[in-house]
Amino acid sequence: MATATPLLAEPGASPPLRLTRGSLPRWAPAGMFAASLGAALLVMLVTSFNWYGWGALTFLLYVVVITTVSRRVEGSRRSTDRLVTALVFTAFALALLPLLALVWTVLRRGVPGLTFEFLTTTMRGVIGAGGGVEHAIVGTLLVTGLAALISVPIGLLTAIYLVEYSGGRLGRWVTLMVDVMTGIPSIVAGLFAYALFEIFFGPGVRMGAAGSVALSVLMIPFVVRSSEEMLRLVPAELREASYALGIAKWRTVVKVVIPTAIAGLTTGVTLAVARVIGETAPLLLVAGLTTSMNTDPFHDRMTTLPVYAFSAFATPGFPPEAGYQRAWSAALVLIILVMLLNLIARLVSRFFGPRTGR
Amino acid sequence: MSAPAAPTIAGGPVTPLDAPSHRRGDRIFAGLARGAGVLILVLLAGVALFLVVESVPALTASSSELPQGKSFAHYVGPLAFGTAFAAAIALLIAAPVSIGVALFISHYSPRRLAGVLGYLIDLLAAVPSVVFGLWGIFWLAPQLQPGMAWLGTHLSFIPFFAGPVSATGRTILTAGVVLAVMILPIMTAICREIFLQTPRLHEEAALALGATRWEVVRMSVLPHGRSGVISAAMLGLGRALGETMAVAMVLSVGGGVSVNLISPQNPSTIAANIALQFPESSGVAVNALIATGLVLFVITFLVNFAARAVVARRKDFREGS
């Protein structure tokens, strides 16, 4: 504080000269928060109860009370500090609210439709209720698997180029372009895949492989970034020891560097898959939608889980409740899939990861 | 190397270091690695090239052939406006919250909890956009609708709240809130990382002078992290500009340009428009959609490039000091 405001003084009385300044007891914030919570609840019960009103009123009451009391007792600097602390805590609560609401909504709406039958039937010939996601799960696994098959070699080799061959000007360009690629909107990746496949298969092309290409555009930068980070963690001593034994560079990379970093690489790839498995827009454009099972990614439309959820919502049929139910259950299946992949990635890096002491 | 026989170590002959097979293996491997790097450049150039080539028919077509019978500039204009508008709303909401959350995790929460809390926020990033879309329509829109109705009744003299009020809550404000939630994790992650890199000595010096926690943050953490916060905001903006499905699902579209936040007639965004129109389009209409995609690509490219440039300049500075 450049210009310290004087302590708030009683009107008419000159401020007493003190060497120490008062401070609130440690329990003051918690106590005042509880008091605000209670007071706000009382007001809410008297008028009409509303969760948001309760939260907002509690926040307002707490901020006003703590800043004025603190300003009285501790001075303006401490009072500003307490105000900011309250704001920072509120920001965190605000950020958690959508997460909790989302998880709760998806569980509440999705679980009732998540039956064994839902997982093992397709939408072939289904009108109204019934039907399931079997074809969409298979489609998602095929499209994403193929995308991983394309992206992992390219991404890993690029990372090796950047780390082991530290490529000079080309390397700097590649790094920059990988950064730019992480920002490509997914729908643009879909348009690119469409334009590419249109050349070979004519207008209106829809196939699983085109979806894989679109996902690869989104996945490659993730794989490069994470692999690069992991390869850089491999100690230079290991490489030097290998060179000292007369091992060629490529064998050093394949037999020493990659096995050392394998856990981190696996984690990175798993997270990249988890990142693209929920992509909807590009697949809506180029993989399309079908009601029955299609296990050939090179012919015809192929349903994937996100597109399935979207279409079940967009064209729910009549009555719409059955379609909405399918959309929520498919969303739940998708989230479970993503969380499983995240969990696997965490476990791999925890149990097989290098001990970096971080 | 005059010895006639290859040197042996107990167990068998050892291949000399410069044996042709080694050199060939190295050359092939180095070529593969460099090829992959070049392939990425080619891929990015290909994305740009294909979009341009496919856009040409739409750009040269007369306006009567295009969807809605308008010239391409008039077609893409409102969409570009809607894209920027929704992204701006998202950024306005997400920027202060993410800075707050990042500060909470880096400087306010108990050390032991920080990792778990950061992971919780990261979980938000893992949620697929189609799920955000469902959540936005079925949960968020009904929750926000009463608030928007209130704004429409009491503040309708402000152009943003001019009304008529949407009965479903599927407005551009709701779409902006959903986008804000979606870009929150990436912005928080970058801000948190930058805040944690504040030189320990700066913070301790401030503390030693008797600074409160807020003064430490204001005098050492925020100045240190400013460029990081800016680039985080721009990356978030890039995400919000390109996000498709959540907007396509949440927004009820009326077309045209309007700054009205709460009406049922909203401007659409480029990405959402592509997702909704593409499956039913053919002929020049497809080219027109690809051309709008090109516009989006250029916008996000510029935004991301600027963000990276800010980060890169900062990195040079840090390495130089």
Interface residues (C-beta under 8 A of the other chain):
Chain A: M1 Y52 R77 R78 T80 D81 V84 T85 L87 V88 F89 T90 A91 F92 L94 A95 L96 P98 L99 A101 L102 T105 V106 R109 P153 I154 G155 L156 L157 T158 I160 Y161 L162 E164 Y165 G167 L170 G171 W173 V174 L176 M177 V178 D179 V180 M181 T182 G183 I184 P185 S186 I187 V188 A189 L191 F192 Y194 A195 L196 E198 P203 G204 V217 I220 V224 G246 A248 K249 W250 R251 V253 V254 A274 R275 I277 G278 E279 T280 A281 L284 L285 G288 L289 P306 A309 F310 F313 A314 Y324 A327 W328 A331 L334 I335 V338 M339 N342
Chain B: V14 T15 L17 H22 R23 G25 D26 I28 F29 A30 L32 A33 R34 G35 A36 G37 V38 L39 I40 L41 L43 L44 G46 V47 F50 L51 V53 E54 P96 V97 S98 I99 G100 V101 L103 F104 I105 Y108 S109 L117 L120 I121 L123 L124 A126 V127 P128 S129 V130 V131 F132 G133 L134 W135 I137 F138 W139 L140 Q143 V181 L184 T188 T212 R213 W214 E215 V217 L235 G238 R239 L241 G242 E243 T244 M245 A248 M249 A271 I274 A275 F278 P279 S282 G283 V286 L289 I290 G293 L296 F297 T300 F301 V303 N304 F305 R308
